[in-house]
Amino acid sequence: MAGILATTLALSACGERSAERSRAVRADSRGAAALDSVVVLATRWLVAPSPEQEPPLAAPVGLAVDDERGRVYVLELTPPELRLYDADDGRFLGALGREGDGPGEYRHPIGMALNGGGTAAVLAVSGRVTFWDSGSELLGIATAGPGLATDIVPARGDSFYVKTELFAPEDVAEFRIVHPGLAMARTRFSDAEVTGLEEPGRDSRNHSYPIAATMSGGLLIAPPGPDYRIIGFSPEGVVAGTARRQEVEPLERDAKEIEAIRTRIRNAFATAGRPAPKDIPVPMYRAHIARLCVAGDGTIWALTQRGSGEISMIDRFDEHGRFQGSLRVGLRISELFVTSSHIYLLARSELDVPGIAIGLRPDTKS
């Protein structure tokens, strides 16, 4: 698909960082090698995984970096707030929002996104989106359409895509545009026509997958299933190309994992004040890709699962969707954000305490 995705995958979902900050991390010599094989990413803690941190990280679920202003954003669930940290030394700068239902307050937030202009958006499971400007002032609130809100990524300007899942009989994931004070009624994207979401012996399709946004207003999705693939959509919603890794084995779920997922879905509906469907279909396969990120140079970075999920690997593709190599990280990672010089990670220590890790991005020049 070389050339096909080039117009679609030049992005904004992950930002840029100034070159002088590259000295903040001491790189392993292997981490500076070209990504033509598996190399080890040397990391350090920007925000240490320690209960002694003030405030401590307890349940972080979102990560983004504002290169221009030198800030790291983390969405924390306990208590629900959007935290700001200094990108150079990890110093806590403050928090935006608090628990509640009023302006600037969150009820069960599940994700956040940051666009190139410094506008931050926090998504609640109900579909309510709270916007903050680059000066940490409240911009407004919007509510996405029907369905269970599951993800948010930047679109064009001050707009964002909200992904919502509709269960049977619709059985589709929809993407709607929201921006401060307004939610578009029309669905911009839908996975109704995406092939491969079907699973053998099941009536329902699998809509559980990570997403990323492109500068042109397009979208990337990494659907779960037996195949490792990333699908690129043009701004018009047309499939523009697919990146694949044929050598990666399928990841099947066991009965315990399936029931745990059903419980999480029921709880999500309950917190949103809605009745859960009686029959909750759970996909047979885990996604090969847990998180997607596109750096400012258009390169695609995929946080992948290996084996039991205890091994963290980051696969890198060029802007045309060609696989370039993998980074092995000695941490359990839940989120990543890649800039021109660094890789930021929400990770957990050996004692299962969350923190923010940072690594010097390897030289990826062709």
Stockholm file with secondary structure:
# STOCKHOLM 1.0

chainA/1-366         MAGILATTLALSACGERSAERSRAVRADSRGAAALDSVVVLATRWLVAPSPEQEPPLAAPVGLAVDDERGRVYVLELTPPELRLYDADDGRFLGALGREGDGPGEYRHPIGMALNGGGTAAVLAVSGRVTFWDSGSELLGIATAGPGLATDIVPARGDSFYVKTELFAPEDVAEFRIVHPGLAMARTRFSDAEVTGLEEPGRDSRNHSYPIAATMSGGLLIAPPGPDYRIIGFSPEGVVAGTARRQEVEPLERDAKEIEAIRTRIRNAFATAGRPAPKDIPVPMYRAHIARLCVAGDGTIWALTQRGSGEISMIDRFDEHGRFQGSLRVGLRISELFVTSSHIYLLARSELDVPGIAIGLRPDTKS
#=GR chainA/1-366 SS CTTTSTTTCCBCSSCCCCGGGGGGSCCCGGGGSCSSSEEECCEEEEECCCTTSSSCCSSEEEEEEETTTTEEEEEEETTEEEEEEETTTCCEEEEECEESSSTTEESSEEEEEECTTSCEEEEETTSEEEEECTTSCEEEEEECCSSEEEEEEECSTTCEEEEEEECTTTCEEEEEEEETTEEEEEEEEESTTCTTCBCTTCSSBCCCCCEEEBTTSCEEECCCSSSEEEEEECTTSCEEEEEEETTSCCCBCCHHHHHHHHHHHHHHHHHTTCCCCSSCCCCSBCCSEEEEEECTTSCEEEEEEETTTTEEEEEEECTTSCEEEEEEESSEEEEEEECSSEEEEEEECTTSCEEEEEEECCCCCC
#=GC SS_cons         CTTTSTTTCCBCSSCCCCGGGGGGSCCCGGGGSCSSSEEECCEEEEECCCTTSSSCCSSEEEEEEETTTTEEEEEEETTEEEEEEETTTCCEEEEECEESSSTTEESSEEEEEECTTSCEEEEETTSEEEEECTTSCEEEEEECCSSEEEEEEECSTTCEEEEEEECTTTCEEEEEEEETTEEEEEEEEESTTCTTCBCTTCSSBCCCCCEEEBTTSCEEECCCSSSEEEEEECTTSCEEEEEEETTSCCCBCCHHHHHHHHHHHHHHHHHTTCCCCSSCCCCSBCCSEEEEEECTTSCEEEEEEETTTTEEEEEEECTTSCEEEEEEESSEEEEEEECSSEEEEEEECTTSCEEEEEEECCCCCC
//
